[in-house]
């Protein structure tokens, strides 16, 4: 009886060691498959930003090496755990090393790492854990800001007040969700950009005028006495940008296109001083502003810094018979993701 127990004990130890070895091999195999998938994801990300033909060719070579490496990894065979004898199962029913096999089955059913896998690997809130989102949608959040002013196509008749805009105190900002799509093959240097954004323009009036709508439903500027600060008026539009980007060299890119939008709101802020009181007025109205805005833009990007020029081809007001004005903007931008 003692001899049989010893035999069973030796068999149990051998099977446990073999099961651990099998589990360890499977874990290594799963890790190699996972990191191969990460290499593929990062290779696709590099293609998105590659501007050089040499870099694209090297990425092609890297993809070929990755495929060869994947074939070799797939050839690895994990040894199966041999069935134990009936006597062993009866003596130690709790030993069956089935847990690793169940995990392996789940891994084979889901070979592609999920977004959560990247999040766990990257740790904190770094840009790398957002790469799967970016690779899937090729989308970025673009912030644009700068100065703006008005161009008068013609001066109003004598005796009619017209605003004098302080360019240094007038500004604009635009935030947009933009998607980039490469046109042509891998070696193409042309891309289409489109998306949706929000544009706000602020104008500071140096000669202290208030904007009103007169009885003829036309825009009119009237003088304001006792003004503490220069009045400002604002417009806000939701807009759809569309442009083409061409890469001239490793450091220079050109971007040209247009945009169309719709006015969501317009307002003006006035600070008055009466005796010892300071009164802040914040008024909202349509003020006969043009509801639709459309224009063109041109940008030059040198080593990641861009200079942008925008011009609204649409008139500022619906009725431009008295005040015929267009908006221009000069600024820069930066992108997230």
C-alpha positions in Angstrom: 0.0 0.0 0.0 2.9 2.3 0.8 4.5 1.6 -2.5 1.3 2.4 -4.4 1.0 5.7 -2.5 4.6 6.6 -3.4 3.9 5.9 -7.1 0.8 8.1 -7.0 2.8 10.9 -5.3 5.6 10.8 -7.9 3.0 10.8 -10.7 1.2 13.8 -9.2 4.5 15.8 -8.9 5.4 15.0 -12.5 2.0 16.0 -13.8 2.1 19.2 -11.8 5.5 20.2 -13.1 4.4 19.4 -16.7 1.2 21.4 -16.3 3.1 24.4 -15.0 5.5 24.2 -17.9 2.6 24.0 -20.3 1.0 27.0 -18.7 4.2 29.1 -18.7 4.8 28.3 -22.4 1.2 29.4 -23.3 1.7 32.7 -21.4 4.9 33.4 -23.3 3.1 32.6 -26.6 0.2 34.9 -25.7 2.5 37.7 -24.8 4.4 37.4 -28.1 1.1 37.4 -30.1 0.0 40.5 -28.2 3.2 42.5 -28.8 3.1 41.5 -32.5 -0.3 43.1 -32.7 1.0 46.2 -31.0 3.8 46.4 -33.6 1.2 46.3 -36.4 -0.8 49.1 -34.8 2.2 51.3 -34.3 3.4 50.7 -37.9 0.0 51.9 -39.2 0.3 55.0 -37.0 3.7 55.8 -38.5 2.3 55.5 -42.0 -0.2 58.1 -41.2 2.5 60.6 -40.3 5.2 59.5 -42.8 6.1 62.2 -45.3 9.2 60.5 -46.8 9.1 57.8 -49.4 12.2 56.2 -47.8 10.3 55.9 -44.5 7.3 54.3 -46.2 9.6 51.7 -47.9 11.3 50.9 -44.6 7.8 50.4 -43.0 7.0 48.0 -45.9 10.1 46.0 -45.0 9.2 46.1 -41.4 5.7 44.7 -42.2 7.3 41.8 -44.1 9.5 41.0 -41.2 6.6 41.2 -38.8 4.6 38.8 -41.0 7.6 36.3 -41.1 7.9 36.7 -37.3 4.1 36.0 -36.9 4.4 32.8 -39.0 7.2 31.6 -36.8 5.3 32.4 -33.6 2.2 30.5 -35.0 4.4 27.5 -35.5 5.0 27.2 -31.8 3.1 24.2 -30.4 2.1 24.2 -26.8 2.3 20.6 -25.4 -1.0 19.3 -24.2 -1.4 17.9 -20.7 -1.7 14.1 -20.8 -4.7 12.5 -19.3 -4.2 11.1 -15.8 -5.1 7.6 -15.0 -8.4 6.8 -13.3 -6.7 6.0 -10.0 -4.9 9.3 -10.0 -8.2 11.2 -10.7 -9.9 9.3 -7.9 -7.1 10.0 -5.4 -6.7 13.7 -6.3 -9.8 15.1 -8.1 -8.8 18.7 -7.3 -5.6 18.6 -9.3 -6.8 18.8 -12.9 -4.8 21.7 -14.6 -7.8 23.0 -16.5 -7.7 26.6 -15.5 -4.8 27.5 -17.9 -6.5 25.7 -20.8 -9.7 27.8 -20.2 -7.7 31.0 -20.3 -6.0 29.9 -23.5 -9.3 29.2 -25.1 -10.5 32.7 -24.3 -7.3 34.2 -25.7 -7.6 32.3 -29.0 -11.2 33.5 -29.3 -10.0 37.1 -28.9 -6.6 37.4 -30.5 -6.7 41.1 -31.2 -6.0 43.3 -28.1 -8.8 45.6 -27.1 -8.6 49.3 -26.1 -8.6 48.3 -22.5 -5.4 46.2 -23.1 -3.6 49.3 -24.4 -4.9 51.3 -21.4 -3.5 48.8 -19.0 -0.2 48.6 -20.7 0.3 52.4 -21.0 -0.5 53.1 -17.4 -1.3 56.8 -16.9 -3.1 59.3 -19.1 -0.5 59.3 -21.9 -1.0 59.8 -25.6 -0.1 56.2 -26.5 -3.2 54.8 -24.9 -5.3 56.9 -27.3 -3.6 55.5 -30.4 -6.3 52.8 -31.1 -8.9 55.6 -31.2 -6.7 57.7 -33.5 -5.8 54.7 -35.8 -9.5 53.9 -36.2 -10.8 57.3 -37.0 -7.8 59.4 -38.1 -9.4 62.2 -36.1 -7.8 65.1 -34.2 -9.1 68.1 -32.1 -7.7 71.3 -33.7 -7.5 74.6 -31.7 -7.1 77.8 -33.8 -6.8 81.3 -32.5 -5.6 84.7 -33.6 -6.6 88.3 -34.4 -9.4 89.5 -36.7 -10.8 92.7 -38.1 -13.1 94.1 -40.7 -12.5 95.2 -44.3 -14.8 97.9 -45.6 -15.6 97.4 -49.3 -16.9 100.9 -49.4 -17.2 103.8 -47.0 -20.7 104.8 -45.8 -22.3 108.0 -46.8 -21.2 111.2 -45.1 -22.8 111.6 -41.7 -23.2 107.9 -41.1 -21.2 106.5 -38.2 -19.0 103.5 -39.0 -17.0 101.4 -36.5 -13.3 101.6 -36.3 -12.1 98.2 -35.2 -9.1 97.8 -32.9 -7.2 94.9 -34.5 -5.0 94.3 -31.4 -8.0 94.0 -29.2 -10.1 91.9 -31.6 -9.6 88.2 -31.7 -11.1 84.9 -32.8 -10.8 81.3 -31.8 -12.0 78.1 -33.4 -12.1 74.5 -32.1 -12.9 71.7 -34.5 -13.0 67.9 -34.8 -11.1 67.2 -38.0 -10.5 64.0 -39.9 -7.7 63.5 -42.4 -7.9 61.1 -45.3 -4.9 60.5 -47.5 -5.6 60.7 -51.3 -3.9 58.2 -53.5 -1.5 55.4 -52.6 1.1 55.1 -49.9 3.5 57.5 -51.6 0.8 60.2 -52.0 1.6 63.6 -50.4 -2.0 64.9 -50.7 -4.6 64.6 -48.0 -8.3 65.7 -47.6 -9.3 67.4 -44.3 -12.9 67.8 -43.2 -14.9 68.0 -39.9 -17.1 70.2 -37.8 -16.2 73.1 -35.5 -17.2 76.3 -33.7 -15.9 79.7 -34.6 -16.2 82.8 -32.4 -15.2 86.3 -33.5 -14.8 89.3 -31.2 -14.5 92.9 -32.5 -13.5 95.9 -30.3 -14.8 99.3 -31.5 -12.3 102.1 -30.9 -14.7 104.9 -31.6 -17.2 103.8 -29.0 -20.4 102.9 -31.0 -23.4 100.8 -30.2 -24.9 98.5 -32.8 -28.7 98.7 -33.2 -31.3 97.7 -35.8 -33.2 100.8 -37.0 -36.8 101.1 -38.1 -36.0 100.0 -41.6 -34.5 96.7 -40.2 -31.0 97.8 -41.2 -27.8 97.8 -39.0 -26.9 101.2 -37.5 -24.1 102.4 -35.3 -24.8 105.2 -32.7 -22.5 107.0 -30.4 -22.4 106.1 -26.7 -21.6 108.8 -24.1 -19.8 108.1 -20.8 -18.1 104.8 -21.9 -15.7 103.2 -19.5 -14.2 100.6 -21.9 -14.4 100.2 -25.7 -17.6 98.3 -26.7 -17.2 94.9 -28.2 -19.6 92.7 -30.3 -19.3 88.9 -30.8 -20.6 86.4 -33.3 -20.6 82.6 -33.0 -20.9 80.1 -35.8 -20.9 76.4 -36.1 -18.9 75.7 -39.3 -17.8 72.8 -41.5 -14.2 73.1 -42.8 -12.9 71.4 -45.9 -9.3 71.7 -47.2 -6.5 69.9 -49.0 -3.0 69.5 -47.5 0.1 68.9 -49.6 3.5 68.1 -48.3 6.3 70.0 -50.1 9.2 68.7 -48.0 10.0 67.1 -44.6 9.4 70.5 -42.9 6.9 72.4 -45.1 3.2 71.8 -45.7 0.6 73.8 -47.4 -3.1 73.8 -46.6 -5.8 75.5 -48.6 -9.6 75.2 -48.6 -12.8 76.8 -47.3 -15.5 76.6 -44.8 -19.2 77.2 -44.4 -21.1 77.9 -41.2 -24.3 79.1 -39.6 -24.6 81.8 -36.9 -25.7 80.6 -33.5 -25.6 83.8 -31.6 -24.5 87.4 -31.6 -24.1 89.8 -28.7 -22.4 93.1 -27.6 -20.9 94.1 -24.3 -20.8 97.7 -23.2 -19.4 99.2 -20.0 -20.9 102.6 -19.0 -19.9 105.0 -16.3 -22.6 107.1 -14.8 -21.5 109.4 -11.9 -19.8 106.9 -9.5 -21.6 103.8 -10.9 -20.2 101.4 -13.5 -22.8 99.6 -15.5 -22.0 96.5 -17.6 -24.5 95.8 -20.4 -24.6 92.4 -22.2 -27.1 92.5 -25.0 -28.1 89.7 -27.4 -29.9 90.1 -30.7 -29.7 89.2 -34.4 -28.6 92.8 -35.2 -29.2 92.0 -38.9 -26.0 89.9 -39.0 -25.8 87.4 -41.9 -26.9 84.0 -40.7 -24.7 82.1 -43.1 -20.9 82.5 -43.2 -18.6 81.1 -45.8 -15.0 81.8 -46.8 -11.6 80.6 -47.7 -8.4 79.9 -45.8 -4.7 79.3 -46.5 -2.0 78.0 -44.1 1.7 77.4 -44.2 3.2 74.9 -41.8 6.9 75.0 -41.2 8.4 72.5 -38.7 5.1 72.1 -36.9 4.3 75.8 -36.6 1.6 77.1 -38.9 0.5 80.6 -40.0 -3.2 80.7 -41.0 -5.1 83.4 -43.1 -8.9 83.3 -43.3 -11.2 85.5 -45.2 -15.0 85.6 -44.9 -16.4 86.0 -48.5 -19.9 86.4 -47.0 -20.9 89.9 -45.9 -21.1 90.7 -42.2 -24.6 92.0 -42.4 -27.6 90.8 -44.4 -28.2 94.3 -45.8 -24.8 95.6 -46.8 -26.1 98.7 -48.6 -24.9 101.0 -45.7 -22.2 98.9 -44.0 -20.4 96.7 -46.6 -17.9 94.7 -44.5 -16.0 91.4 -44.6 -14.1 89.7 -41.8 -10.4 88.6 -42.1 -8.4 86.5 -39.6 -4.8 85.7 -39.0 -3.7 83.1 -36.5 -2.1 79.8 -35.7 -3.2 76.4 -34.4 -2.3 73.3 -32.5 -3.8 69.8 -32.5 -4.5 67.1 -29.9 -4.0 63.4 -30.9 
